[in-house]
Amino acid sequence: MSDTLTQSDVDIIQAIIGTFYGQGNARKFTAPSITDETVIAISKLLSEAEDCSTWIDSVPAPQDLLLPANKLRKWALRVIRKSGEPFLMGNVRINMMCKRFRAAQFKPVIIDSLYR
Protein backbone atom coordinates (compact mmCIF):
# COMPACT_ATOMS: atom_id res chain seq x y z
CA MET A 1 0.00 0.00 0.00
CA SER A 2 1.33 3.40 -0.99
CA ASP A 3 1.52 6.41 1.28
CA THR A 4 1.16 8.74 -1.71
CA LEU A 5 -2.09 10.70 -1.84
CA THR A 6 -4.19 9.71 -4.86
CA GLN A 7 -7.20 11.44 -6.41
CA SER A 8 -9.33 8.66 -4.94
CA ASP A 9 -7.94 9.54 -1.49
CA VAL A 10 -8.82 13.22 -2.09
CA ASP A 11 -12.37 12.21 -3.10
CA ILE A 12 -12.73 10.13 0.07
CA ILE A 13 -11.34 12.92 2.25
CA GLN A 14 -13.75 15.41 0.67
CA ALA A 15 -16.65 13.02 1.29
CA ILE A 16 -15.64 12.60 4.95
CA ILE A 17 -15.19 16.35 5.47
CA GLY A 18 -18.47 17.03 3.67
CA THR A 19 -20.29 14.67 6.01
CA PHE A 20 -18.85 16.22 9.16
CA TYR A 21 -18.40 19.88 8.18
CA GLY A 22 -20.40 20.52 5.00
CA GLN A 23 -19.56 20.81 1.33
CA GLY A 24 -18.19 24.34 1.66
CA ASN A 25 -15.40 23.08 3.87
CA ALA A 26 -14.95 19.91 1.79
CA ARG A 27 -14.07 21.96 -1.30
CA LYS A 28 -11.02 23.33 0.56
CA PHE A 29 -9.52 19.82 0.62
CA THR A 30 -7.58 19.46 -2.63
CA ALA A 31 -4.47 17.41 -3.37
CA PRO A 32 -2.14 20.43 -3.00
CA SER A 33 -3.78 21.61 0.24
CA ILE A 34 -3.84 18.30 2.14
CA THR A 35 -0.87 17.89 4.47
CA ASP A 36 0.39 14.98 6.53
CA GLU A 37 -1.25 16.66 9.53
CA THR A 38 -4.57 16.69 7.65
CA VAL A 39 -4.41 12.99 6.89
CA ILE A 40 -3.46 12.08 10.46
CA ALA A 41 -6.13 14.32 12.02
CA ILE A 42 -8.85 12.87 9.78
CA SER A 43 -7.79 9.33 10.63
CA LYS A 44 -7.93 10.23 14.34
CA LEU A 45 -11.41 11.67 13.84
CA LEU A 46 -12.51 8.40 12.24
CA SER A 47 -10.89 6.36 15.00
CA GLU A 48 -12.44 8.53 17.73
CA ALA A 49 -15.83 8.04 16.14
CA GLU A 50 -15.62 4.35 16.99
CA ASP A 51 -18.07 4.91 19.83
CA CYS A 52 -20.80 6.01 17.44
CA SER A 53 -23.00 2.98 17.09
CA THR A 54 -24.64 4.12 13.85
CA TRP A 55 -21.49 3.61 11.79
CA ILE A 56 -19.16 1.51 13.92
CA ASP A 57 -18.70 -1.06 11.14
CA SER A 58 -16.87 1.46 8.94
CA VAL A 59 -14.27 2.22 11.62
CA PRO A 60 -10.98 0.32 11.56
CA ALA A 61 -10.07 -2.22 14.22
CA PRO A 62 -8.41 -0.97 17.44
CA GLN A 63 -5.21 -2.88 16.65
CA ASP A 64 -4.54 -0.28 13.93
CA LEU A 65 -3.76 2.19 16.70
CA LEU A 66 -0.78 0.08 17.79
CA LEU A 67 1.25 0.53 14.60
CA PRO A 68 4.65 2.22 14.95
CA ALA A 69 4.64 6.02 14.89
CA ASN A 70 7.12 6.22 11.99
CA LYS A 71 4.46 4.66 9.78
CA LEU A 72 1.77 7.12 10.91
CA ARG A 73 1.04 8.62 7.49
CA LYS A 74 0.75 5.18 5.89
CA TRP A 75 -1.53 4.05 8.72
CA ALA A 76 -3.63 7.22 8.46
CA LEU A 77 -4.15 6.78 4.72
CA ARG A 78 -5.07 3.14 5.28
CA VAL A 79 -7.69 4.19 7.85
CA ILE A 80 -9.10 6.83 5.49
CA ARG A 81 -9.18 4.42 2.54
CA LYS A 82 -10.76 1.62 4.56
CA SER A 83 -13.34 3.79 6.30
CA GLY A 84 -14.00 6.26 3.50
CA GLU A 85 -16.04 4.17 1.07
CA PRO A 86 -19.37 4.62 2.91
CA PHE A 87 -18.76 8.39 3.00
CA LEU A 88 -18.00 8.47 -0.72
CA MET A 89 -21.18 6.53 -1.49
CA GLY A 90 -23.28 8.70 0.85
CA ASN A 91 -24.22 5.64 2.93
CA VAL A 92 -23.08 6.94 6.31
CA ARG A 93 -25.53 8.12 8.91
CA ILE A 94 -23.60 9.77 11.69
CA ASN A 95 -25.00 9.84 15.20
CA MET A 96 -25.85 13.47 16.00
CA MET A 97 -23.96 13.40 19.30
CA CYS A 98 -20.87 12.07 17.52
CA LYS A 99 -21.13 14.67 14.80
CA ARG A 100 -21.46 17.53 17.26
CA PHE A 101 -18.83 16.56 19.81
CA ARG A 102 -16.17 14.61 17.93
CA ALA A 103 -16.39 16.71 14.80
CA ALA A 104 -16.17 19.94 16.79
CA GLN A 105 -13.12 18.59 18.60
CA PHE A 106 -11.21 17.93 15.38
CA LYS A 107 -12.44 20.71 13.07
CA PRO A 108 -9.83 23.37 13.98
CA VAL A 109 -6.99 20.85 13.76
CA ILE A 110 -8.14 19.48 10.41
CA ILE A 111 -8.93 22.84 8.77
CA ASP A 112 -5.73 24.46 10.09
CA SER A 113 -3.62 21.58 8.79
CA LEU A 114 -4.26 22.50 5.13
CA TYR A 115 -1.63 24.33 3.08
CA ARG A 116 -2.89 27.79 2.34
C-alpha positions as CSV (number, residue, x, y, z in Angstrom):
1,M,0.0,0.0,0.0
2,S,1.3,3.4,-1.0
3,D,1.5,6.4,1.3
4,T,1.2,8.7,-1.7
5,L,-2.1,10.7,-1.8
6,T,-4.2,9.7,-4.9
7,Q,-7.2,11.4,-6.4
8,S,-9.3,8.7,-4.9
9,D,-7.9,9.5,-1.5
10,V,-8.8,13.2,-2.1
11,D,-12.4,12.2,-3.1
12,I,-12.7,10.1,0.1
13,I,-11.3,12.9,2.2
14,Q,-13.7,15.4,0.7
15,A,-16.7,13.0,1.3
16,I,-15.6,12.6,5.0
17,I,-15.2,16.3,5.5
18,G,-18.5,17.0,3.7
19,T,-20.3,14.7,6.0
20,F,-18.8,16.2,9.2
21,Y,-18.4,19.9,8.2
22,G,-20.4,20.5,5.0
23,Q,-19.6,20.8,1.3
24,G,-18.2,24.3,1.7
25,N,-15.4,23.1,3.9
26,A,-14.9,19.9,1.8
27,R,-14.1,22.0,-1.3
28,K,-11.0,23.3,0.6
29,F,-9.5,19.8,0.6
30,T,-7.6,19.5,-2.6
31,A,-4.5,17.4,-3.4
32,P,-2.1,20.4,-3.0
33,S,-3.8,21.6,0.2
34,I,-3.8,18.3,2.1
35,T,-0.9,17.9,4.5
36,D,0.4,15.0,6.5
37,E,-1.3,16.7,9.5
38,T,-4.6,16.7,7.7
39,V,-4.4,13.0,6.9
40,I,-3.5,12.1,10.5
41,A,-6.1,14.3,12.0
42,I,-8.9,12.9,9.8
43,S,-7.8,9.3,10.6
44,K,-7.9,10.2,14.3
45,L,-11.4,11.7,13.8
46,L,-12.5,8.4,12.2
47,S,-10.9,6.4,15.0
48,E,-12.4,8.5,17.7
49,A,-15.8,8.0,16.1
50,E,-15.6,4.4,17.0
51,D,-18.1,4.9,19.8
52,C,-20.8,6.0,17.4
53,S,-23.0,3.0,17.1
54,T,-24.6,4.1,13.9
55,W,-21.5,3.6,11.8
56,I,-19.2,1.5,13.9
57,D,-18.7,-1.1,11.1
58,S,-16.9,1.5,8.9
59,V,-14.3,2.2,11.6
60,P,-11.0,0.3,11.6
61,A,-10.1,-2.2,14.2
62,P,-8.4,-1.0,17.4
63,Q,-5.2,-2.9,16.7
64,D,-4.5,-0.3,13.9
65,L,-3.8,2.2,16.7
66,L,-0.8,0.1,17.8
67,L,1.2,0.5,14.6
68,P,4.6,2.2,15.0
69,A,4.6,6.0,14.9
70,N,7.1,6.2,12.0
71,K,4.5,4.7,9.8
72,L,1.8,7.1,10.9
73,R,1.0,8.6,7.5
74,K,0.7,5.2,5.9
75,W,-1.5,4.0,8.7
76,A,-3.6,7.2,8.5
77,L,-4.1,6.8,4.7
78,R,-5.1,3.1,5.3
79,V,-7.7,4.2,7.9
80,I,-9.1,6.8,5.5
81,R,-9.2,4.4,2.5
82,K,-10.8,1.6,4.6
83,S,-13.3,3.8,6.3
84,G,-14.0,6.3,3.5
85,E,-16.0,4.2,1.1
86,P,-19.4,4.6,2.9
87,F,-18.8,8.4,3.0
88,L,-18.0,8.5,-0.7
89,M,-21.2,6.5,-1.5
90,G,-23.3,8.7,0.8
91,N,-24.2,5.6,2.9
92,V,-23.1,6.9,6.3
93,R,-25.5,8.1,8.9
94,I,-23.6,9.8,11.7
95,N,-25.0,9.8,15.2
96,M,-25.8,13.5,16.0
97,M,-24.0,13.4,19.3
98,C,-20.9,12.1,17.5
99,K,-21.1,14.7,14.8
100,R,-21.5,17.5,17.3
101,F,-18.8,16.6,19.8
102,R,-16.2,14.6,17.9
103,A,-16.4,16.7,14.8
104,A,-16.2,19.9,16.8
105,Q,-13.1,18.6,18.6
106,F,-11.2,17.9,15.4
107,K,-12.4,20.7,13.1
108,P,-9.8,23.4,14.0
109,V,-7.0,20.8,13.8
110,I,-8.1,19.5,10.4
111,I,-8.9,22.8,8.8
112,D,-5.7,24.5,10.1
113,S,-3.6,21.6,8.8
114,L,-4.3,22.5,5.1
115,Y,-1.6,24.3,3.1
116,R,-2.9,27.8,2.3
